[in-house]
């Protein structure tokens, strides 16, 4: 009797447990079903550039940009799907963020998607493989427009159809499709599933990184007739291939070497057509982290697939130093044979100082140099790239090699003093065929630990491996620089 009661009590307890479990599952089922029904019945809210109230673009000289796109929208309370259209096709999807500027706490993101399966002929037909479509063509016998139904079997090189139980391809008819597939879009879009509790219209900001937008500085330097002064104009070249336009955008440019976890792309800026002067500085420069930021003081429109140039620097009457430099090579300091002819490089040096009408951090770019000829026309005389240059630093620009200043180097002696010590003697002949005197800086990259034993000219040890000689060469004359050095390596 006792055992029967225990079994009966256990049976009742099991029935209660099953009932509670069924109740919980039913609640979960109806909750999930209600949520699925709610989300599946949503009407998608779309927004385009017509809703845009503000856009800001920060462009880095690393083929990347940060976009802040603000739009005014009326989002219904509850859960709603928002399709944010007209974004860059080169967007980095994992960088996207959205927030409400009007009421940040009333808007949250449940899901985020990036739709980029854009419509084109091949993709559109691919979606209809195995489906019925219509072919619209002109009957050559009746000269009337007719339609025929066909099933698209394949869409590789040419569409293959099944018409009336037969297989054909190369049909001349125009293809008519009933509709665009739901999973294809005409332009890249961000799609969010949002939960909103704000009743009125609000400003939404989408922030994302995009590739294929870049900028670079270009400089035009005009020398005076004596090569002692120069005017400089600086241009910002912005190239936008990101896949969308930025209308009346607030533009910031960041100069510096930022680190990116990807392979970089080379960027080439076309040569500017000419020089123009700005009424006032258009960019405000400021320090930003370990970089420098240049903010355009007015909005501008950057079209897709456009290169835009904006003036950012105009300085005149800048002191310039012209240099003739003859630079040796490391392999010279071995046993040599015949004399070696060397080019003499022509450089100009500019101190980036406020007293020289400069003094602002200059972003890296290409410096193209011009000079007026005897008839007053500007002629191109050389170009060089400059790196990011802080204020109070020197800019050195190579224009080319001298035509009328030449050098010849020969080794006059070589001997081994010990197992790791050598002595060598050199003679460098410098010939000046110009109508004025020139000073040639000779830079000798002597290897190892070295000591100049004798020299025809004074020298200085500018770096660990460089001996520097400044040799004055009178016009139409030749000067020989000779020295003996002991090296240990």
C-alpha positions as CSV (number, residue, x, y, z in Angstrom):
1,X,0.0,0.0,0.0
2,X,2.8,2.3,0.9
3,X,4.5,1.7,-2.4
4,X,1.3,2.4,-4.4
5,X,1.0,5.8,-2.8
6,X,4.6,6.7,-3.6
7,X,4.1,5.8,-7.3
8,X,0.9,7.8,-7.4
9,X,2.5,10.8,-5.9
10,X,5.4,10.6,-8.3
11,X,2.9,10.4,-11.2
12,X,1.1,13.6,-10.1
13,X,4.4,15.4,-9.6
14,X,5.5,14.4,-13.2
15,X,2.2,15.6,-14.6
16,X,2.6,19.0,-13.0
17,X,6.2,19.3,-14.3
18,X,5.1,18.4,-17.8
19,X,2.3,21.0,-17.6
20,X,4.7,23.8,-16.5
21,X,7.2,22.9,-19.2
22,X,4.5,23.0,-21.8
23,X,3.3,26.3,-20.5
24,X,6.8,27.8,-20.8
25,X,7.3,26.5,-24.3
26,X,3.9,27.9,-25.3
27,X,4.8,31.3,-24.0
28,X,8.2,31.2,-25.8
29,X,6.6,30.0,-29.0
30,X,4.0,32.8,-29.0
31,X,6.6,35.4,-28.1
32,X,8.9,34.3,-30.9
33,X,6.1,33.9,-33.3
34,X,4.8,37.4,-32.5
35,X,8.3,38.9,-32.9
36,X,8.8,37.0,-36.2
37,X,5.4,38.2,-37.4
38,X,6.1,41.7,-36.3
39,X,9.5,41.9,-38.1
40,X,8.3,40.0,-41.2
41,X,5.4,42.5,-41.7
42,X,7.6,45.5,-41.4
43,X,7.5,48.1,-44.1
44,X,11.1,49.1,-45.0
45,X,11.9,52.8,-44.6
46,X,14.3,54.1,-47.2
47,X,16.4,57.2,-47.1
48,X,18.5,58.8,-49.8
49,X,20.7,61.9,-50.2
50,X,17.4,63.9,-50.4
51,X,17.1,63.5,-46.6
52,X,20.7,64.5,-45.9
53,X,21.2,67.6,-43.7
54,X,24.9,67.4,-43.2
55,X,28.0,65.4,-44.3
56,X,31.6,65.6,-43.2
57,X,34.5,63.7,-44.7
58,X,37.9,63.2,-43.1
59,X,40.4,62.1,-45.8
60,X,43.7,60.4,-45.0
61,X,46.6,60.2,-47.4
62,X,46.4,56.4,-47.2
63,X,43.5,55.9,-49.6
64,X,40.9,55.9,-46.9
65,X,38.3,58.3,-45.6
66,X,35.9,58.7,-42.6
67,X,32.4,59.7,-43.6
68,X,29.8,61.2,-41.2
69,X,26.4,61.3,-42.9
70,X,23.5,63.0,-41.1
71,X,19.9,62.7,-42.3
72,X,16.5,63.8,-40.9
73,X,14.0,60.9,-40.7
74,X,10.7,60.1,-39.2
75,X,11.1,56.6,-37.8
76,X,8.0,54.9,-36.4
77,X,8.0,53.8,-32.8
78,X,8.7,50.1,-32.2
79,X,10.8,47.9,-34.5
80,X,11.5,49.2,-38.0
81,X,13.8,48.3,-40.9
82,X,15.8,51.3,-42.3
83,X,17.5,51.2,-45.7
84,X,20.2,53.8,-45.7
85,X,21.0,54.4,-49.4
86,X,23.6,56.4,-51.4
87,X,26.6,55.2,-49.3
88,X,30.0,54.6,-50.7
89,X,30.4,51.4,-52.7
90,X,33.9,51.1,-51.2
91,X,32.6,51.1,-47.7
92,X,34.3,49.0,-45.0
93,X,31.1,47.3,-43.5
94,X,32.7,46.4,-40.2
95,X,33.4,50.1,-39.5
96,X,29.8,51.3,-39.7
97,X,28.1,53.0,-36.7
98,X,24.7,54.6,-36.4
99,X,23.3,56.9,-33.7
100,X,20.5,59.4,-33.1
101,X,21.8,62.9,-32.8
102,X,18.4,64.1,-31.5
103,X,17.8,61.4,-28.9
104,X,20.6,58.9,-28.5
105,X,18.9,56.8,-25.8
106,X,15.7,56.2,-27.8
107,X,17.3,54.4,-30.7
108,X,19.1,51.0,-30.7
109,X,20.3,48.7,-33.4
110,X,19.2,45.1,-33.4
111,X,20.7,44.0,-36.8
112,X,23.0,45.6,-39.3
113,X,23.5,44.6,-43.0
114,X,25.4,45.9,-46.0
115,X,23.7,45.2,-49.3
116,X,26.0,45.5,-52.3
117,X,24.6,43.0,-54.9
118,X,24.1,45.8,-57.4
119,X,22.0,45.3,-60.5
120,X,23.7,44.7,-63.8
121,X,22.7,42.6,-66.9
122,X,24.6,39.4,-66.0
123,X,23.6,39.3,-62.3
124,X,20.0,40.1,-63.2
125,X,19.8,37.2,-65.7
126,X,21.6,34.9,-63.3
127,X,18.7,35.4,-60.9
128,X,16.3,34.2,-63.6
129,X,18.1,30.9,-64.5
130,X,15.4,28.2,-64.4
131,X,12.6,30.7,-64.6
132,X,10.2,31.9,-67.2
133,X,10.7,35.2,-69.0
134,X,9.6,36.9,-72.2
135,X,11.5,37.7,-75.4
136,X,10.3,40.7,-77.4
137,X,11.3,40.7,-81.1
138,X,10.3,41.8,-84.6
139,X,8.9,39.1,-86.9
140,X,10.8,39.4,-90.2
141,X,7.8,38.1,-92.1
142,X,5.0,40.2,-90.7
143,X,7.3,43.1,-89.5
144,X,5.3,43.2,-86.3
145,X,6.6,43.2,-82.7
146,X,5.8,39.9,-81.0
147,X,6.6,38.2,-77.7
148,X,7.3,34.6,-76.8
149,X,7.7,32.9,-73.5
150,X,11.0,31.2,-72.8
151,X,12.7,29.4,-69.9
152,X,16.3,30.6,-69.2
153,X,18.4,27.5,-68.8
154,X,21.9,29.1,-68.5
155,X,23.5,32.5,-68.7
156,X,27.2,32.0,-69.4
157,X,28.7,33.5,-72.6
158,X,25.2,33.8,-74.2
159,X,21.8,33.1,-72.7
160,X,20.4,29.6,-73.5
161,X,16.6,29.2,-73.7
162,X,14.0,26.5,-73.8
163,X,11.2,27.6,-76.1
164,X,8.4,25.2,-76.9
165,X,10.2,22.2,-75.8
166,X,13.4,23.0,-77.9
167,X,16.7,24.4,-76.8
168,X,18.1,27.6,-78.5
169,X,20.6,30.3,-78.0
170,X,21.5,33.6,-79.8
171,X,17.9,34.7,-79.9
172,X,17.6,38.3,-81.2
173,X,14.7,39.3,-79.0
174,X,14.9,41.8,-76.2
175,X,14.6,40.2,-72.8
176,X,11.6,41.2,-70.7
177,X,11.7,40.4,-66.9
178,X,8.6,40.7,-64.7
179,X,10.4,42.3,-61.8
180,X,13.7,43.0,-60.1
181,X,14.6,40.2,-57.5
182,X,14.2,41.4,-53.9
183,X,17.8,40.6,-53.0
184,X,19.2,43.0,-55.6
185,X,19.7,46.7,-55.2
186,X,20.3,49.6,-57.6
187,X,22.9,51.2,-55.3
188,X,24.9,50.2,-52.2
189,X,22.8,50.4,-49.0
190,X,23.2,50.0,-45.3
191,X,20.2,48.2,-43.8
192,X,19.4,48.3,-40.1
193,X,16.8,46.7,-37.9
194,X,16.1,49.5,-35.4
195,X,14.2,49.7,-32.2
196,X,12.9,53.2,-31.7
197,X,11.0,54.9,-28.9
198,X,11.2,58.5,-30.1
199,X,7.9,59.8,-31.5
200,X,9.0,62.8,-33.7
201,X,11.4,63.2,-36.6
202,X,15.0,62.9,-35.6
203,X,18.5,63.4,-37.1
204,X,20.4,60.1,-37.6
205,X,24.1,60.0,-38.1
206,X,25.8,57.1,-40.0
207,X,29.6,56.9,-39.6
208,X,31.8,54.6,-41.7
209,X,35.2,54.2,-43.3
210,X,35.5,54.0,-47.0
211,X,38.4,53.1,-49.3
212,X,39.3,54.6,-52.7
213,X,39.3,58.2,-51.5
214,X,42.7,59.9,-51.2
215,X,44.5,63.2,-51.1
216,X,47.9,64.5,-51.8
217,X,49.7,67.8,-51.7
218,X,51.3,69.3,-54.8
219,X,53.7,72.3,-54.8
220,X,54.7,74.7,-57.6
221,X,57.9,76.5,-56.9
222,X,58.9,79.5,-59.2
223,X,62.6,80.6,-58.9
224,X,63.8,84.1,-59.6
225,X,66.4,84.8,-62.3
226,X,69.3,84.4,-59.8
227,X,68.0,81.3,-58.1
228,X,68.1,83.0,-54.8
229,X,64.4,83.6,-54.1
230,X,61.2,81.7,-54.9
231,X,57.4,81.8,-54.8
232,X,55.6,78.7,-53.7
233,X,51.9,77.7,-54.2
234,X,50.6,74.6,-52.6
235,X,47.6,72.6,-53.8
236,X,45.5,69.8,-52.3
237,X,44.5,67.1,-54.8
238,X,41.5,65.0,-53.7
239,X,40.6,61.9,-55.8
240,X,37.3,60.3,-55.1
241,X,36.6,56.8,-56.4
242,X,34.6,55.7,-53.3
243,X,31.4,55.2,-55.2
244,X,29.3,58.2,-54.0
245,X,29.4,62.0,-54.0
246,X,29.7,64.2,-51.0
247,X,27.6,67.4,-51.5
248,X,28.5,70.6,-49.6
249,X,30.7,68.5,-47.3
250,X,32.8,69.6,-44.4
251,X,36.3,68.4,-45.4
252,X,39.2,67.6,-43.2
253,X,42.6,66.3,-44.4
254,X,44.9,64.3,-42.2
255,X,48.6,64.3,-43.0
256,X,50.7,61.6,-41.4
257,X,51.7,57.9,-41.7
258,X,48.8,56.0,-40.2
259,X,49.0,52.3,-39.6
260,X,46.6,50.0,-41.5
261,X,46.2,46.3,-41.4
262,X,46.0,45.9,-45.2
263,X,48.1,46.2,-48.3
264,X,48.3,49.8,-49.5
265,X,47.6,51.0,-53.0
266,X,49.8,53.4,-55.0
267,X,48.4,56.7,-55.7
268,X,49.4,59.0,-58.5
269,X,48.3,62.6,-58.8
270,X,48.3,64.2,-62.3
271,X,50.4,67.3,-62.9
272,X,48.5,70.6,-62.3
273,X,47.6,72.7,-65.3
274,X,48.7,75.9,-63.8
275,X,49.1,78.1,-60.7
276,X,46.4,80.2,-59.1
277,X,46.4,82.5,-56.0
278,X,43.9,82.3,-53.2
279,X,42.6,85.5,-51.6
280,X,43.1,84.0,-48.1
281,X,44.2,80.8,-46.5
282,X,41.5,78.2,-47.2
283,X,42.7,75.6,-44.7
284,X,43.2,75.8,-40.9
285,X,46.1,73.7,-39.7
286,X,46.2,72.0,-36.3
287,X,48.0,69.2,-34.5
288,X,45.9,66.0,-34.2
289,X,47.4,63.1,-32.3
290,X,50.8,62.4,-34.0
291,X,49.5,63.9,-37.2
292,X,48.5,67.2,-38.6
293,X,44.9,68.1,-39.7
294,X,43.9,70.6,-42.3
295,X,40.3,71.8,-42.2
296,X,38.8,73.5,-45.2
297,X,37.1,76.7,-44.0
298,X,34.1,76.3,-46.4
299,X,32.0,73.4,-47.6
300,X,32.7,71.9,-51.0
301,X,31.2,69.2,-53.2
302,X,33.4,66.2,-54.1
303,X,31.8,64.2,-57.0
304,X,32.3,60.5,-57.5
305,X,35.1,59.8,-59.9
306,X,36.5,63.3,-59.6
307,X,39.9,64.8,-58.9
308,X,39.5,68.2,-57.1
309,X,42.3,70.6,-56.5
310,X,42.1,73.3,-53.8
311,X,44.7,75.9,-53.1
312,X,46.1,75.7,-49.5
313,X,49.4,77.6,-49.6
314,X,50.7,80.8,-51.2
315,X,54.1,82.2,-50.1
316,X,56.4,84.6,-51.9
317,X,59.9,85.9,-51.7
318,X,61.3,82.9,-49.9
319,X,65.1,82.6,-49.5
320,X,66.5,79.7,-51.5
321,X,70.0,78.0,-51.4
322,X,71.2,76.4,-54.6
323,X,73.5,73.4,-54.0
324,X,75.8,71.4,-56.2
325,X,76.3,68.0,-54.6
326,X,78.6,65.1,-55.7
327,X,77.8,62.0,-53.7
328,X,80.1,59.0,-53.7
329,X,79.2,55.3,-53.5
330,X,80.2,52.6,-50.9
331,X,81.7,50.3,-53.6
332,X,84.3,53.0,-54.4
333,X,86.2,52.0,-51.3
334,X,87.6,48.8,-52.7
335,X,90.3,48.2,-55.2
336,X,89.2,50.1,-58.3
337,X,90.4,50.2,-61.9
338,X,89.7,53.0,-64.4
339,X,88.6,56.5,-63.4
340,X,84.8,56.9,-62.8
341,X,82.8,59.8,-64.1
342,X,80.2,61.2,-61.8
343,X,77.2,63.4,-62.1
344,X,76.8,66.5,-60.0
345,X,73.3,66.9,-58.6
346,X,71.6,70.3,-58.5
347,X,69.4,70.9,-55.5
348,X,67.5,73.8,-53.9
349,X,67.1,74.1,-50.1
350,X,64.4,76.0,-48.3
351,X,64.1,76.6,-44.6
352,X,60.4,76.0,-43.5
353,X,60.5,79.0,-41.1
354,X,58.0,81.7,-40.3
355,X,60.6,84.4,-41.1
356,X,60.9,82.9,-44.6
357,X,57.1,83.4,-45.1
358,X,56.5,79.7,-44.4
359,X,56.6,78.0,-41.0
360,X,53.5,75.7,-41.3
361,X,53.7,71.8,-41.3
362,X,53.8,70.8,-45.0
363,X,52.3,67.5,-46.0
364,X,54.2,65.2,-48.3
365,X,53.8,65.6,-52.0
366,X,55.5,66.4,-55.3
367,X,57.3,69.7,-55.7
368,X,57.5,70.9,-59.3
369,X,59.9,73.7,-60.0
370,X,59.7,76.3,-62.8
371,X,61.7,79.4,-63.9
372,X,61.2,82.1,-66.4
373,X,63.3,82.1,-69.5
374,X,64.8,85.1,-71.3
375,X,61.4,85.8,-73.0
376,X,59.5,85.8,-69.7
377,X,57.8,82.4,-70.1
378,X,57.7,79.8,-67.4
379,X,59.7,76.6,-68.1
380,X,59.7,73.4,-66.1
381,X,63.2,72.6,-64.6
382,X,62.6,69.6,-62.4
383,X,60.5,67.9,-59.7
384,X,61.1,65.9,-56.6
385,X,58.9,64.4,-53.8
386,X,59.1,65.8,-50.3
387,X,58.2,64.0,-47.1
388,X,56.0,65.4,-44.3
389,X,58.0,68.4,-43.1
390,X,57.4,70.1,-39.7
391,X,57.9,73.8,-39.2
392,X,61.6,74.9,-38.8
393,X,62.9,71.9,-40.8
394,X,64.7,72.1,-44.1
395,X,63.3,71.0,-47.5
396,X,65.8,69.7,-50.1
397,X,64.5,69.3,-53.7
398,X,66.6,67.7,-56.4
399,X,66.0,69.4,-59.8
400,X,68.4,67.3,-61.9
401,X,72.1,66.9,-62.7
402,X,74.3,69.8,-63.7
403,X,75.2,70.1,-67.4
404,X,78.3,72.3,-67.0
405,X,79.8,70.9,-63.8
406,X,81.4,67.5,-64.1
407,X,83.6,65.3,-62.0
408,X,86.0,62.4,-62.5
409,X,87.1,60.2,-59.7
410,X,90.2,57.9,-59.6
411,X,91.9,55.8,-56.9
412,X,95.6,56.7,-56.7
413,X,96.6,54.2,-54.0
414,X,95.4,51.1,-52.1
415,X,97.1,48.9,-49.6
416,X,96.4,46.6,-46.7
417,X,97.9,47.7,-43.5
418,X,96.6,44.8,-41.2
419,X,94.1,42.0,-41.6
420,X,91.2,44.4,-41.0
421,X,92.8,47.8,-41.8
422,X,93.3,49.4,-45.2
423,X,94.6,52.7,-46.7
424,X,93.3,54.3,-49.9
425,X,94.0,57.6,-51.7
426,X,91.6,59.3,-54.1
427,X,91.6,62.2,-56.5
428,X,88.4,63.9,-57.6
429,X,88.7,66.3,-60.5
430,X,85.9,68.9,-60.6
431,X,85.5,71.0,-63.8
432,X,83.3,74.1,-63.9
433,X,82.3,75.3,-67.4
434,X,79.8,77.8,-66.1
435,X,80.3,81.6,-66.4
436,X,80.3,81.9,-62.6
437,X,82.1,80.3,-59.6
438,X,80.4,77.4,-57.9
439,X,80.8,75.5,-54.7
440,X,80.5,71.7,-55.0
441,X,79.7,69.7,-51.9
442,X,81.5,66.3,-52.1
443,X,80.0,63.7,-49.8
444,X,82.2,60.6,-49.3
445,X,80.5,57.5,-47.7
446,X,83.7,56.0,-46.1
447,X,83.0,52.6,-44.6
448,X,84.0,51.2,-41.2
449,X,86.0,53.2,-38.7
450,X,88.0,55.7,-40.6
451,X,90.5,58.6,-40.3
452,X,91.5,61.1,-42.9
453,X,95.3,61.0,-42.9
454,X,95.8,63.9,-45.4
455,X,93.6,66.1,-47.5
456,X,93.9,69.0,-50.0
457,X,90.7,70.6,-48.6
458,X,89.2,70.9,-45.2
459,X,86.5,68.4,-44.4
460,X,83.9,67.7,-41.7
461,X,82.5,64.5,-40.4
462,X,78.8,65.1,-40.8
463,X,77.7,61.6,-40.1
464,X,79.3,58.3,-38.9
465,X,80.2,57.3,-42.5
466,X,80.3,60.6,-44.3
467,X,83.2,63.0,-44.9
468,X,82.0,66.3,-46.4
469,X,84.2,68.6,-48.5
470,X,83.1,72.0,-49.8
471,X,85.2,72.8,-52.9
472,X,85.1,76.2,-54.5
473,X,85.6,75.9,-58.3
474,X,86.2,79.1,-60.2
475,X,84.4,79.6,-63.5
476,X,86.0,77.9,-66.5
477,X,88.5,76.1,-64.2
478,X,89.3,72.8,-62.7
479,X,90.0,71.9,-59.1
480,X,91.4,68.6,-57.8
481,X,90.3,67.3,-54.4
482,X,92.7,64.7,-53.0
483,X,92.7,62.8,-49.7
484,X,94.1,59.7,-48.1
485,X,92.0,57.7,-45.6
486,X,92.7,54.8,-43.3
487,X,89.7,52.4,-42.8
488,X,89.2,49.6,-40.3
489,X,86.4,47.1,-41.0
